[in-house]
Amino acid sequence: MSQIQILIADSDGAYVAALVNFLMGRQEEYGIRTFTEPLAFEEEIRQLDWTDFDLTILGKEYLAIAQEAGLLGEIRRKTGSLLQLTEEKGQGMFGVDEMEKYQPMDFLVNLLGRVKYPGSLRLHEASDGVMGAYTGELLAASGKERVCEGRDRNSFWAVYSPMHHDLLLAFTLLMCRSLAQEGPVILMDLEENSRLGELLSCKWRGTLTDYLYLRSTDDGKLADFLIYDGALAIMPPVDSPTELGRISPDQWQMVLGDLQETGARIVLLYDSFHQGAQLMLDHCRKMFLLSKQEPYYRRLTARTEGALRRQFRHLELETMDLPLSLGSRGEWNFSLEEIEAGNLGNYVVSQKYRWEEEHACRSVG
């Protein structure tokens, strides 16, 4: 059987064909069954084993057939995810989540990602086959609630590189690993184009936009979408560079509130600033600006630092000249462990004083 089984039923044959072509063009292993004639669907609906389908997409007419046959409840229980295909938002019926025909396909791609990698995901399997991951609640440590000093700005930091340093992600991961040794840390990978999956060889079942979608239906919990690198919790990056720009101010406010409730140190990683950056940076105390030692890059970083100081007067800005670049050869194949063993890892260790003193947490009974 193919990895993901999908059933699509709608009388708009042209749309169904286009959707199938889109899915088959993604170079994934899908098994797809389609119905474009209501009579054929009605004749076969009782013979279908709905547990076979990871995703079922039905038009209004086909949902009505299922309801009239008394099978809608069974389909809900047995199929992985059930969606109603609609022309426009708000046309859904039967209490089923909607999929608008002409909305961007990011929604469907993200949903398929959750189907493909269900359940809690953890990283770095140990040699004995045990998953070496932090599984505790973010607010719990050694049976006591840990509260970082300062629940608002003091708990939020940001990392940004005006000149798009190629070690931006690697540095941030190593810094956050160091921070996570002292207390709970969540890294929000807000890059438009991230190499997280290459540096950590990890997979995830959903991203920030998936979380926001399910949060809007009261089905999404922040902890369900975090992946773990040891004690470090990470919100995976978006799948498409355009996704961050479509997150509304109200949604960013919701993300902010959910992050504040964790009591963890929050590190926001940016490779560019989108519409939610203003709100998030308003709640940050510190930002690390990553640069290179060459005069050109220092001038570029200094100009950005001046603009940020004028806009965010509360923000503590620290420029860090990273010691090296990965270059243009095969080093991009390095894992984070290999990078950590080199010059960058040594540099991060030498700079730990910049964040260790401010990461003090207190335990309360």
Phi, psi and chi 1 to 4 in degrees:
 res  aa     phi    psi   chi1   chi2   chi3   chi4
   1 MET       -  143.5  179.2  177.0  -70.9      -
   2 SER   -65.3  164.3  -61.8      -      -      -
   3 GLN   -64.6  -43.7 -166.9  169.7   28.8      -
   4 ILE  -125.4  127.6  -63.0  178.3      -      -
   5 GLN  -104.3  129.4  -65.0  -66.8  -46.9      -
   6 ILE  -128.7  137.3  -56.0  170.9      -      -
   7 LEU  -118.6  130.3 -174.8  144.1      -      -
   8 ILE  -126.2  126.5  -54.0  169.8      -      -
   9 ALA  -135.8  115.5      -      -      -      -
  10 ASP  -162.5  146.5 -170.3   80.7      -      -
  11 SER   -78.8   -8.6  -64.3      -      -      -
  12 ASP   -82.1   86.8 -173.9  -14.6      -      -
  13 GLY   -60.5  -36.4      -      -      -      -
  14 ALA   -64.7  -41.5      -      -      -      -
  15 TYR   -66.2  -44.1  178.4   85.3      -      -
  16 VAL   -59.2  -43.4  171.3      -      -      -
  17 ALA   -63.3  -41.2      -      -      -      -
  18 ALA   -65.3  -39.5      -      -      -      -
  19 LEU   -65.5  -42.2 -178.2   56.9      -      -
  20 VAL   -62.2  -43.0  170.1      -      -      -
  21 ASN   -61.6  -40.3  -72.6  -23.6      -      -
  22 PHE   -61.5  -46.9  167.7   78.3      -      -
  23 LEU   -64.9  -43.6  -67.6  170.8      -      -
  24 MET   -68.3  -24.7  -60.5  -53.2  -67.8      -
  25 GLY   -79.0   -3.9      -      -      -      -
  26 ARG   -85.6    1.0  -62.6 -164.6   64.4 -119.4
  27 GLN    58.8   34.8  -61.8 -178.3  -17.4      -
  28 GLU  -111.4  164.1  -65.0  -83.5    1.4      -
  29 GLU   -91.7   96.9  -66.6 -175.1    6.2      -
  30 TYR  -114.0  140.7  -63.5  134.2      -      -
  31 GLY  -107.3  118.1      -      -      -      -
  32 ILE  -120.8  128.3  -56.4  176.2      -      -
  33 ARG  -118.4  135.8 -178.1  162.2 -172.1 -176.9
  34 THR  -127.0  152.1   64.1      -      -      -
  35 PHE  -133.3  130.1  -69.6   90.6      -      -
  36 THR  -122.9    2.7   55.9      -      -      -
  37 GLU  -121.3  117.5  -64.7  -69.1  -20.6      -
  38 PRO   -55.6  -38.0  -24.9   34.7      -      -
  39 LEU   -62.9  -43.1 -178.4   58.4      -      -
  40 ALA   -63.7  -39.8      -      -      -      -
  41 PHE   -64.6  -42.6 -178.1   73.1      -      -
  42 GLU   -62.9  -35.6 -171.7  173.2    3.0      -
  43 GLU   -71.8  -30.4  -70.3  174.7  -12.3      -
  44 GLU  -104.8   -7.2  -66.7 -162.2   37.2      -
  45 ILE   -59.2  -34.6 -172.0  170.7      -      -
  46 ARG   -79.1  -17.6  -64.8 -173.3 -177.0  -80.8
  47 GLN   -89.4  -11.5  -78.8   70.7   50.2      -
  48 LEU   -77.6  137.5  -66.2  171.7      -      -
  49 ASP   -94.6  102.6 -176.0   -9.2      -      -
  50 TRP   -70.6  -15.6  -65.9   99.6      -      -
  51 THR   -70.3  -14.0   59.7      -      -      -
  52 ASP   -73.0  -19.9  -73.3  -15.2      -      -
  53 PHE  -104.4  124.9  -59.9  106.4      -      -
  54 ASP   -79.1  -28.8  -58.4  -66.3      -      -
  55 LEU  -142.8  129.2  174.6   62.4      -      -
  56 THR  -124.1  124.7  -60.8      -      -      -
  57 ILE  -120.0  116.0  -56.9  173.0      -      -
  58 LEU  -124.2  136.9  -58.0  178.9      -      -
  59 GLY   -74.3  167.9      -      -      -      -
  60 LYS   -54.9  -45.3  175.6 -178.1  175.7 -178.9
  61 GLU   -62.8  -34.7 -171.3  173.6    1.8      -
  62 TYR   -79.5  -32.5  -64.0   78.8      -      -
  63 LEU   -65.2  -38.0  -83.7  167.4      -      -
  64 ALA   -63.6  -39.4      -      -      -      -
  65 ILE   -62.1  -43.5  -68.5  172.4      -      -
  66 ALA   -63.3  -40.0      -      -      -      -
  67 GLN   -67.4  -43.4 -173.5  176.9   54.2      -
  68 GLU   -64.6  -30.1  -68.9  172.1    3.4      -
  69 ALA   -82.4   -2.3      -      -      -      -
  70 GLY    71.8   24.4      -      -      -      -
  71 LEU  -111.8   -2.1  -64.9  175.4      -      -
  72 LEU   -62.2  -41.5 -174.4   54.3      -      -
  73 GLY   -61.8  -41.9      -      -      -      -
  74 GLU   -64.0  -41.7  178.2 -178.6  -17.3      -
  75 ILE   -62.9  -42.1  -65.0  172.4      -      -
  76 ARG   -58.0  -43.5  -75.9  176.3 -176.8  -85.9
  77 ARG   -72.1  -37.4  -68.8 -169.4  -54.6  -88.6
  78 LYS   -95.5  -33.2  -67.8 -176.1  175.9 -179.1
  79 THR   -79.2  152.2 -167.1      -      -      -
  80 GLY   -62.4  -56.5      -      -      -      -
  81 SER  -138.4  137.2  -65.6      -      -      -
  82 LEU  -118.8  127.4  175.8   61.1      -      -
  83 LEU  -127.2  145.8  -61.9  175.2      -      -
  84 GLN   -98.2  127.6  177.4  178.3  -10.2      -
  85 LEU   -81.7  121.6 -164.5   59.4      -      -
  86 THR  -127.1  159.2   62.7      -      -      -
  87 GLU   -75.0  -41.1  -64.2  -74.5  -21.3      -
  88 GLU  -139.2  161.2  -62.9  178.8    1.0      -
  89 LYS   -63.8  139.4 -173.8  176.1 -178.5  179.1
  90 GLY    94.1   -0.2      -      -      -      -
  91 GLN   -93.8    4.0  -65.7 -178.1  -17.7      -
  92 GLY   -67.3  150.7      -      -      -      -
  93 MET  -136.1  174.5  -58.9  175.1   62.5      -
  94 PHE    68.3    9.8  -49.1  101.6      -      -
  95 GLY    69.5   27.9      -      -      -      -
  96 VAL  -107.4  141.3  175.2      -      -      -
  97 ASP   -59.3  146.4  -72.1  -22.3      -      -
  98 GLU   -95.4  151.3  -61.3  176.3   36.8      -
  99 MET  -130.9  108.8  173.6 -179.5  161.4      -
 100 GLU   -70.9  138.4  -61.2  169.7   57.8      -
 101 LYS   -59.5  -39.2  -79.1 -172.7  176.5 -179.5
 102 TYR  -112.4   20.4  -54.6  107.8      -      -
 103 GLN   -77.5  160.0   73.1 -178.9   94.3      -
 104 PRO   -56.3  147.6  -24.3   33.4      -      -
 105 MET   -76.8   -0.9  -76.0  -67.4  103.2      -
 106 ASP   -54.6  -41.2  -63.8  -19.0      -      -
 107 PHE   -57.6  -48.6  163.5   77.1      -      -
 108 LEU   -68.0  -40.9 -177.5   58.2      -      -
 109 VAL   -61.2  -43.1  170.7      -      -      -
 110 ASN   -65.8  -39.7  -67.8  -23.9      -      -
 111 LEU   -62.9  -42.0  178.3   60.1      -      -
 112 LEU   -64.4  -32.0  -70.2  169.5      -      -
 113 GLY   -63.4  -39.0      -      -      -      -
 114 ARG   -69.4  -33.3  -65.0 -160.3  -59.7  -87.5
 115 VAL   -66.6  -40.2  170.2      -      -      -
 116 LYS   -71.3  -37.2 -172.2  173.4 -179.4  179.2
 117 TYR  -124.0   70.5  -55.7  114.9      -      -
 118 PRO   -74.9  164.4   30.3  -35.1      -      -
 119 GLY    80.1  176.4      -      -      -      -
 120 SER   -72.9  130.2  -60.7      -      -      -
 121 LEU  -105.8  139.1  -63.8  176.7      -      -
 122 ARG  -132.2  164.0  -61.4 -179.0  174.2   85.7
 123 LEU  -114.2  163.8  -51.3  179.3      -      -
 124 HIS    61.4   81.3  -56.2  -40.0      -      -
 125 GLU   -74.6  130.3 -175.7  172.4  -19.4      -
 126 ALA   -73.8  168.7      -      -      -      -
 127 SER   -63.4  -26.0   58.4      -      -      -
 128 ASP   -88.0    7.9   58.1   -0.9      -      -
 129 GLY    88.7   -2.5      -      -      -      -
 130 VAL   -86.1  135.5  177.3      -      -      -
 131 MET   -75.5  112.6  -58.0  -54.7  -71.9      -
 132 GLY   -85.4   79.9      -      -      -      -
 133 ALA  -133.9  152.9      -      -      -      -
 134 TYR   -78.6  123.3  173.5   77.6      -      -
 135 THR  -118.7    1.9   57.9      -      -      -
 136 GLY   -75.1  164.9      -      -      -      -
 137 GLU   -70.4  147.9  -66.6  -66.9  -28.9      -
 138 LEU   -63.5  -30.2  -72.1  168.1      -      -
 139 LEU   -87.3   -6.8  -79.5  173.0      -      -
 140 ALA  -111.1  135.1      -      -      -      -
 141 ALA  -150.9  120.7      -      -      -      -
 142 SER    54.0   36.9  -58.3      -      -      -
 143 GLY    78.7    1.3      -      -      -      -
 144 LYS  -123.4  152.0  -64.7 -177.6  179.2 -179.4
 145 GLU   -78.0  127.1 -176.3  177.2  -10.8      -
 146 ARG  -102.5  130.1  -65.0  175.9   62.3   88.1
 147 VAL  -124.0  118.5 -178.3      -      -      -
 148 CYS   -71.1  143.5  -69.6      -      -      -
 149 GLU   -60.4  121.8  -60.9  -75.6   -3.1      -
 150 GLY    86.7  106.2      -      -      -      -
 151 ARG   -85.3  -10.5  -73.0  -67.2  -59.2 -114.5
 152 ASP  -115.5 -101.4 -166.7   26.6      -      -
 153 ARG   -61.9  -37.7  -75.2  180.0  179.0  168.9
 154 ASN   -61.1  -23.9  -71.9   -8.1      -      -
 155 SER   -90.4   -8.9  -62.0      -      -      -
 156 PHE  -113.6  125.2  -78.8   71.3      -      -
 157 TRP  -122.6  163.5  -70.2   -1.0      -      -
 158 ALA  -135.9  152.8      -      -      -      -
 159 VAL  -130.2  132.4 -176.8      -      -      -
 160 TYR  -151.3  146.9  172.4   60.0      -      -
 161 SER  -126.4  107.9  176.4      -      -      -
 162 PRO   -59.8  -28.9  -20.6   31.9      -      -
 163 MET  -101.5   18.8   37.0   74.2   64.2      -
 164 HIS    52.9   55.8  -59.2  -72.7      -      -
 165 HIS   -58.1  135.3 -158.6  -62.1      -      -
 166 ASP   -72.9   -7.4   45.5   10.6      -      -
 167 LEU  -104.3   14.2  -70.6  177.2      -      -
 168 LEU   -55.0  -52.7  171.7   64.1      -      -
 169 LEU   -68.6  -44.7  175.8   58.9      -      -
 170 ALA   -61.1  -45.2      -      -      -      -
 171 PHE   -60.3  -46.2  167.7   83.8      -      -
 172 THR   -63.1  -40.9  -54.9      -      -      -
 173 LEU   -62.6  -43.8  -75.3  168.1      -      -
 174 LEU   -67.3  -39.3  -66.7  179.2      -      -
 175 MET   -62.7  -44.3 -178.4 -173.4   76.9      -
 176 CYS   -68.5  -34.3  -71.4      -      -      -
 177 ARG   -59.2  -42.7  -81.2 -176.0  175.1 -178.4
 178 SER   -63.9  -45.3  174.9      -      -      -
 179 LEU   -61.8  -39.0  -73.2  168.5      -      -
 180 ALA   -69.0  -13.8      -      -      -      -
 181 GLN   -72.0  -19.4  -65.9  174.7    8.8      -
 182 GLU  -103.1  -18.9  -53.6  -60.9  -32.3      -
 183 GLY   176.1  173.0      -      -      -      -
 184 PRO   -64.5  135.5   21.6  -31.5      -      -
 185 VAL  -136.2  135.9  175.8      -      -      -
 186 ILE  -117.5  122.5  -59.4  176.2      -      -
 187 LEU   -96.1  119.0  169.1   59.0      -      -
 188 MET   -94.9  104.9  -59.9  -70.1  -67.2      -
 189 ASP   -81.1   94.5 -170.7  -13.4      -      -
 190 LEU  -100.1   24.7  -59.7  176.7      -      -
 191 GLU   -72.3  145.0  -63.0  177.1  -76.7      -
 192 GLU   -74.1  -32.9  -67.8 -177.8  -13.4      -
 193 ASN  -133.1  102.4  -65.8  -75.1      -      -
 194 SER  -111.6  149.3  176.0      -      -      -
 195 ARG  -109.5   26.8  -54.5 -175.0   76.6  102.8
 196 LEU   -56.8  -44.8 -178.9   67.6      -      -
 197 GLY   -62.9  -24.3      -      -      -      -
 198 GLU   -84.8  -40.3  -62.8  172.9   37.2      -
 199 LEU   -70.6  -33.7  -73.9 -177.9      -      -
 200 LEU  -109.1   -4.0  -68.1 -178.2      -      -
 201 SER    50.4   49.5  -60.3      -      -      -
 202 CYS  -119.3  164.6   57.0      -      -      -
 203 LYS  -130.5  157.3  -64.1  176.4  179.9  178.7
 204 TRP  -143.1  159.1   44.8   83.9      -      -
 205 ARG   -97.2   -6.7   64.1  178.1 -179.8  136.6
 206 GLY  -170.6  162.7      -      -      -      -
 207 THR  -121.6 -170.9   68.9      -      -      -
 208 LEU   -57.9  -41.2  178.0   61.7      -      -
 209 THR   -69.0  -33.6   48.5      -      -      -
 210 ASP   -63.6  -45.9  -61.4  -54.9      -      -
 211 TYR   -58.4  -44.5  160.3   64.1      -      -
 212 LEU   -65.4  -37.7  -73.2  170.7      -      -
 213 TYR   -62.5  -49.1  168.7   74.6      -      -
 214 LEU   -70.9  -31.5  -70.3  177.9      -      -
 215 ARG   -62.1  -35.5  179.6   75.7  160.9   74.0
 216 SER   -68.3  -19.7   67.4      -      -      -
 217 THR  -103.9   11.0   63.5      -      -      -
 218 ASP    65.3   20.1  -63.2  -36.4      -      -
 219 ASP  -107.2   -8.3  -70.4  -30.1      -      -
 220 GLY  -101.9  133.5      -      -      -      -
 221 LYS  -121.4  138.2  -64.7 -178.4  179.7  179.0
 222 LEU   -54.2  -44.3 -179.5   66.2      -      -
 223 ALA   -61.5  -26.8      -      -      -      -
 224 ASP   -70.0  -19.0  -67.0  -20.6      -      -
 225 PHE  -109.0    0.1  -72.2   86.0      -      -
 226 LEU   -83.9  139.9  -62.0  175.7      -      -
 227 ILE  -108.5  162.4   59.0  175.6      -      -
 228 TYR  -126.0  134.6  -69.9   87.5      -      -
 229 ASP  -115.9   93.3  171.9   30.8      -      -
 230 GLY    64.1 -124.2      -      -      -      -
 231 ALA   -88.2   -5.6      -      -      -      -
 232 LEU   -87.1  124.1  171.1   62.3      -      -
 233 ALA   -92.5  139.3      -      -      -      -
 234 ILE  -133.2  131.2  -55.3  172.2      -      -
 235 MET   -88.5  116.4  172.9   61.0   76.3      -
 236 PRO   -62.5  157.5  -20.0   32.6      -      -
 237 PRO   -73.2  161.8   28.7  -35.9      -      -
 238 VAL   -69.6  161.6  -65.7      -      -      -
 239 ASP   -83.6  -27.8  -66.0  -37.8      -      -
 240 SER  -129.2  140.0  168.3      -      -      -
 241 PRO   -58.9  -22.1  -24.0   34.3      -      -
 242 THR   -83.0  -12.7   63.0      -      -      -
 243 GLU   -65.5  -42.3  -70.9 -176.9   40.4      -
 244 LEU   -61.7  -35.9  -70.7  170.0      -      -
 245 GLY   -68.9  -16.5      -      -      -      -
 246 ARG   -95.2   -2.4  -70.0 -159.3  -63.2  -88.8
 247 ILE   -76.8  126.3  -61.5  176.4      -      -
 248 SER   -79.0  160.3   69.6      -      -      -
 249 PRO   -56.2  -39.0  -27.4   35.7      -      -
 250 ASP   -62.8  -37.1  -72.2  -16.9      -      -
 251 GLN   -69.0  -39.2  -71.0  175.9  -47.8      -
 252 TRP   -62.9  -37.5  -78.5  115.4      -      -
 253 GLN   -62.6  -38.6 -172.3   66.4   58.0      -
 254 MET   -65.7  -43.6 -176.2  168.8   59.2      -
 255 VAL   -59.6  -45.8  171.3      -      -      -
 256 LEU   -57.3  -47.4  177.9   64.2      -      -
 257 GLY   -62.6  -41.8      -      -      -      -
 258 ASP   -65.6  -38.4  -70.9  -12.6      -      -
 259 LEU   -66.7  -40.8  -69.9  172.5      -      -
 260 GLN   -61.8  -34.3  -71.2  170.6  -32.0      -
 261 GLU   -69.6  -19.2  -71.0 -179.0    0.3      -
 262 THR   -72.3  -24.7   66.9      -      -      -
 263 GLY    74.7    6.4      -      -      -      -
 264 ALA   -90.2  161.7      -      -      -      -
 265 ARG   -70.5  129.7  166.2   76.8   68.3 -159.1
 266 ILE  -109.0  126.2  -50.8  -60.0      -      -
 267 VAL  -116.2  119.9  177.9      -      -      -
 268 LEU   -99.1  120.7  -50.5  173.0      -      -
 269 LEU  -105.0  120.5  173.1   57.5      -      -
 270 TYR  -119.4  139.9  -68.9  102.3      -      -
 271 ASP  -111.9   -6.5   61.0   -4.6      -      -
 272 SER  -162.5  165.0   63.9      -      -      -
 273 PHE  -106.6  127.1  -67.6  134.6      -      -
 274 HIS  -109.9 -172.1   39.3   74.0      -      -
 275 GLN   -67.1  -20.2   66.6  172.3  -12.4      -
 276 GLY   -85.9   -7.5      -      -      -      -
 277 ALA   -65.2  -37.3      -      -      -      -
 278 GLN   -57.3  -50.1  173.9   78.4   47.0      -
 279 LEU   -62.4  -46.7  171.7   67.0      -      -
 280 MET   -67.0  -41.2  -56.7  -58.8  -77.4      -
 281 LEU   -71.8  -24.8  -66.6 -179.5      -      -
 282 ASP   -61.1  -22.4  -82.1  -18.2      -      -
 283 HIS  -105.9   10.3  -71.3   78.0      -      -
 284 CYS   -97.3  145.8  -79.1      -      -      -
 285 ARG   -94.4  -38.1  174.3 -176.4  176.2 -176.8
 286 LYS  -133.4  145.4 -178.9 -171.6  -72.5  -70.4
 287 MET  -135.1  131.2  174.8 -174.6  -76.2      -
 288 PHE   -94.6  124.1  -67.7  105.1      -      -
 289 LEU  -101.9  116.9  -66.5  172.0      -      -
 290 LEU   -93.4  130.1  -55.0 -170.5      -      -
 291 SER  -137.7 -175.5 -175.5      -      -      -
 292 LYS  -118.1  167.3  -66.8 -177.6  179.2 -179.8
 293 GLN   -78.0  -15.7  -62.2  175.3   -3.2      -
 294 GLU   -66.8  143.2  -68.6   86.2  -14.1      -
 295 PRO   -54.7  -39.1  -26.4   34.7      -      -
 296 TYR   -59.4  -47.2  170.3   79.7      -      -
 297 TYR   -70.2  -34.3  -64.5  116.2      -      -
 298 ARG   -64.8  -39.6  -75.4 -178.5  169.4  175.3
 299 ARG   -65.2  -42.2  -71.4 -164.3  -61.1  -89.5
 300 LEU   -61.4  -45.2  173.9   63.0      -      -
 301 THR   -66.4  -39.2  -57.2      -      -      -
 302 ALA   -63.9  -38.4      -      -      -      -
 303 ARG   -64.4  -43.3 -174.3  167.4   65.9 -112.9
 304 THR   -65.2  -40.0  -57.6      -      -      -
 305 GLU   -60.3  -41.8 -179.2  179.3   -5.8      -
 306 GLY   -62.8  -41.9      -      -      -      -
 307 ALA   -65.2  -40.5      -      -      -      -
 308 LEU   -68.3  -36.0  -71.2  170.2      -      -
 309 ARG   -63.8  -37.7  -73.7 -168.4 -172.2  -80.7
 310 ARG   -70.4  -34.7  -69.1 -170.2  -64.6  -87.4
 311 GLN   -84.4  -36.8 -174.9  174.6    1.4      -
 312 PHE  -123.3   83.8  -58.3   98.2      -      -
 313 ARG   -68.6  -22.7  -64.3 -174.7 -179.3  -84.9
 314 HIS   -80.7  -15.6   66.6  -83.8      -      -
 315 LEU   -78.9  127.3 -164.1   59.2      -      -
 316 GLU   -85.2  118.0  -63.4  177.6   13.0      -
 317 LEU  -107.3  129.9  -65.8  163.1      -      -
 318 GLU  -128.2  124.0  -68.4 -168.3   27.2      -
 319 THR   -91.9  135.2  -64.5      -      -      -
 320 MET  -126.7  121.4  -55.3 -177.1   72.2      -
 321 ASP   -89.5  101.7  -66.0  -28.7      -      -
 322 LEU   -67.0  148.3  -61.7 -168.4      -      -
 323 PRO   -80.5  -12.7   29.8  -35.5      -      -
 324 LEU  -158.1  170.0   75.4  166.9      -      -
 325 SER  -122.4  155.4  167.6      -      -      -
 326 LEU   -72.8  -20.1  -73.7 -177.1      -      -
 327 GLY    79.4 -169.2      -      -      -      -
 328 SER  -110.3    7.2   59.0      -      -      -
 329 ARG   -89.5 -147.0  -64.6  177.5  -63.2  172.4
 330 GLY   -85.8   10.8      -      -      -      -
 331 GLU   -64.7  -19.9  -75.2   88.5  -18.8      -
 332 TRP   -63.1  -12.7  -86.0  121.8      -      -
 333 ASN   -82.8   -5.5  -65.6  -37.7      -      -
 334 PHE   -64.3  142.9  -76.5  172.8      -      -
 335 SER   -82.8  168.2   67.4      -      -      -
 336 LEU   -62.9  -33.9 -173.1   62.0      -      -
 337 GLU   -63.1  -39.5  -78.7   67.5   30.4      -
 338 GLU   -66.8  -40.1  -69.1  174.9  -63.1      -
 339 ILE   -65.9  -40.8  -65.7  174.1      -      -
 340 GLU   -62.3  -30.8 -174.6  176.9   21.6      -
 341 ALA   -77.6   -8.1      -      -      -      -
 342 GLY  -101.1 -154.6      -      -      -      -
 343 ASN   -62.6  -38.1  -70.5  -20.8      -      -
 344 LEU   -64.6  -42.0 -179.3   61.7      -      -
 345 GLY   -60.4  -41.8      -      -      -      -
 346 ASN   -64.2  -38.4  -65.2  -28.5      -      -
 347 TYR   -65.1  -43.4  176.4   75.9      -      -
 348 VAL   -60.9  -42.5  169.8      -      -      -
 349 VAL   -60.4  -40.8  170.5      -      -      -
 350 SER   -68.9  -19.9   73.1      -      -      -
 351 GLN  -102.7    5.7  -60.3  -61.8  -51.6      -
 352 LYS   -59.3  -26.4  -71.6  176.8   67.1  174.5
 353 TYR   -60.6  -22.9   70.8   91.2      -      -
 354 ARG   -68.1  -26.1  -67.0 -169.2 -176.7 -138.1
 355 TRP  -123.8  -18.3   51.2   78.4      -      -
 356 GLU   -62.4  -44.2  -81.0 -173.1  -24.3      -
 357 GLU   -65.7  -29.3  -66.6 -179.3   -1.3      -
 358 GLU   -90.4   -3.8  -61.6 -166.9   42.7      -
 359 HIS   -99.6   24.0 -167.0   55.3      -      -
 360 ALA   -67.1  133.6      -      -      -      -
 361 CYS  -122.1  151.8  -71.5      -      -      -
 362 ARG  -115.8  146.5   56.7 -175.5  170.8   85.9
 363 SER   -98.9  137.8  -66.2      -      -      -
 364 VAL  -125.8  142.9  -64.4      -      -      -
 365 GLY   -72.1      -      -      -      -      -
